[in-house]
Amino acid sequence: MFTGIITGVGRIVAIHDLGSSLQHGKRLTIEAPAGYLDDVGLGDSIALNGACMTVTTFTPATRQFTIDISAESLDKTSGLDQLGPINLEKALRANDRLGGHIVSGHVDGVGSISRFEQIGESWELCVVAPPALVKYLAYKGSITINGVSLTVNKVQDLAEGCEVSINLIPHTVQNTALGSLKAGSRVNLEIDTVARYVERMLSAGLNLKDQA
């Protein structure tokens, strides 16, 4: 379980194939900020751009750790098969503050950046979400973009899905990897857990009514 509050920006520094076929995944080597791995152990969960992964090796002296990612996970996410900056969040502890919102670390879909520009002291980030996620997105609702808990400021339904507008304060741009995004970039999206359950309860109720 996570909160969507990024605890460090790392960098994927190496990618190795775990096999020769398309059914094989990859091993990623991630360089973490200084001191980030001091309280990390083998088997711990760390979200990479919003995708929950398991630490398979770590070397505090070089500030590096590795994770193995399956072909299925690579197919359902974005940005985990290329070198560069990446958002990191350690798993939530029972006594931690819930600073963002409840995040599972399971990517629900991949969106595309339609616009990212500075407006005043802040930045407007617009993302087109796929059709399957449209019903979960609402004005002032929560969404996780590349692991960052954010609030939706505007929703516009489109033929190809739904465009959500997000306001990013300077702190978020400076302390996450979102600042490296640009129009056309693909991003990992996770919908709000509460919205998921509400949709399920409503649809189950409608189905029971139809059967009555």
LINNORPE-V881056 format. One record per backbone hydrogen bond with DSSP energy under -1.0 kcal/mol. NH is the residue of the N-H (numbers start at 1). CO is the residue of the C=O. If there is no record, write none. Layout:
BEGIN
nh->NH co->CO
nh->NH co->CO
END
This chain:
BEGIN
nh->2 co->103
nh->7 co->88
nh->8 co->88
nh->10 co->86
nh->11 co->31
nh->12 co->84
nh->13 co->29
nh->14 co->29
nh->16 co->27
nh->18 co->25
nh->24 co->21
nh->26 co->69
nh->27 co->16
nh->28 co->67
nh->29 co->14
nh->30 co->65
nh->31 co->11
nh->32 co->63
nh->36 co->33
nh->38 co->35
nh->40 co->37
nh->43 co->55
nh->44 co->41
nh->46 co->53
nh->47 co->89
nh->48 co->51
nh->49 co->87
nh->51 co->48
nh->52 co->105
nh->53 co->46
nh->55 co->44
nh->56 co->66
nh->59 co->64
nh->62 co->59
nh->64 co->59
nh->65 co->30
nh->66 co->57
nh->67 co->28
nh->69 co->26
nh->74 co->70
nh->75 co->71
nh->76 co->72
nh->84 co->12
nh->86 co->10
nh->88 co->8
nh->89 co->47
nh->91 co->45
nh->92 co->1
nh->96 co->93
nh->99 co->97
nh->101 co->3
nh->103 co->2
nh->108 co->189
nh->109 co->189
nh->111 co->187
nh->112 co->128
nh->113 co->185
nh->114 co->126
nh->115 co->126
nh->117 co->124
nh->119 co->122
nh->122 co->119
nh->123 co->168
nh->124 co->117
nh->125 co->166
nh->126 co->115
nh->127 co->164
nh->128 co->112
nh->129 co->162
nh->133 co->130
nh->134 co->131
nh->136 co->133
nh->137 co->134
nh->140 co->152
nh->141 co->138
nh->143 co->150
nh->144 co->190
nh->145 co->148
nh->146 co->188
nh->148 co->145
nh->149 co->4
nh->150 co->143
nh->152 co->141
nh->153 co->165
nh->154 co->165
nh->156 co->163
nh->158 co->161
nh->161 co->158
nh->162 co->129
nh->163 co->156
nh->164 co->127
nh->165 co->154
nh->166 co->125
nh->168 co->123
nh->173 co->169
nh->174 co->170
nh->175 co->171
nh->180 co->177
nh->181 co->178
nh->184 co->113
nh->185 co->182
nh->187 co->111
nh->189 co->109
nh->190 co->144
nh->196 co->192
nh->197 co->193
nh->198 co->194
nh->199 co->195
nh->200 co->196
nh->201 co->197
nh->202 co->198
nh->203 co->199
nh->204 co->200
nh->205 co->201
nh->206 co->202
nh->207 co->203
nh->208 co->204
nh->209 co->205
nh->210 co->206
nh->211 co->207
END
